[in-house]
């Protein structure tokens, strides 16, 4: 017994020494330095802190966003991902506790008489004059427990990694929210701009039809030609074709909004008045460092990096010996009447084991290397998300500034072309200009008005996008 005891201790020490030869953890540090300002202003006021209900004041748009937040399927899928991550954290927490269970069983066994077990059973008397029954039945009932002692904090670290990933999925949900709010708002403004483009085209068709009638009258009076009539007729048909194209775009935009709202096609309630009367919100971008706390995708990437670092620690702990404790207590007898007789039928066990990898260390090394690679991958992804966020904001700020200048110039262009239409019509009636000049003037005016509406839509979309890019919309 002393020999066995000494050798057992020696083996345990050897296992411990071999198991402790583990590579060190090299944590990668992400570069999170960002410029002090987007342009020159260092004002920390930012629209990202505004709730979307306060940022979007249009009641119809607010109602649409409300419905989308309740019914959108992508958002519901993301919520289930959060539930999955929460359950994973609960599973990891459960590994820290002992596994306890109850066990009951019964059986029957017939062994050969001329075997060591058969001979022993036959010579055993349970009571004076009573031999062991043959065949031998067996009844048992008891409790058992198994517990891995977390001496290297492997299980605690794995639980912490799972909790961190759960928090990352929450930030992922917030990122879906801010994108959903922005997508509904952008589609709503696009729908309004299409309504106004349709109105402009209908007004232009009426103007062109009036010009067509004048050309027909001039032809009858021998002051015009059939060529002029056909040219004006072709222009009317072109505008009517454009009207159908816009109607199709309106239908598709309505359906896109309905898809975001998680419902089948129906009319979208909206204000059909001139989109040109909508004044874009004033923009307060704050400072770049605020993106780290306001952008859900940045916070998600940061948490995923933290979880990846914890995974490396878990993978390293696999090199160390694991210590487990198992225990059991219960009753065991060949007859139910003897089952609960103590201490004769009582059984119990208590064992501890220490195990460390000796042969299959290559697999553990490979997993450790993979965990390290995933950590570096998460670090670069974190840096990439920060850089992308800054560039998105920078692009939109420049876009807003240039669109404002473009809108002012196009407004002046529309005003000039509106006057030129009246002048060209008067000159055409007095035969002082050719009909082609009238056609070109009307065509230029239509295109410029449509471009003006498109520019206003782009302005509104840019404001929505900067709100999203700064990290607004999920609160």
Helices and strands as residue ranges (DSSP letters): H 2-19, G 47-49, H 52-55, H 59-71, H 73-94, E 99-109, H 116-122, E 125-127, E 130-131, E 136-149, H 154-220, H 226-260, G 275-277, G 288-290, H 291-294, H 296-317, E 322-333, G 336-338, E 346-355, H 361-429, H 435-469
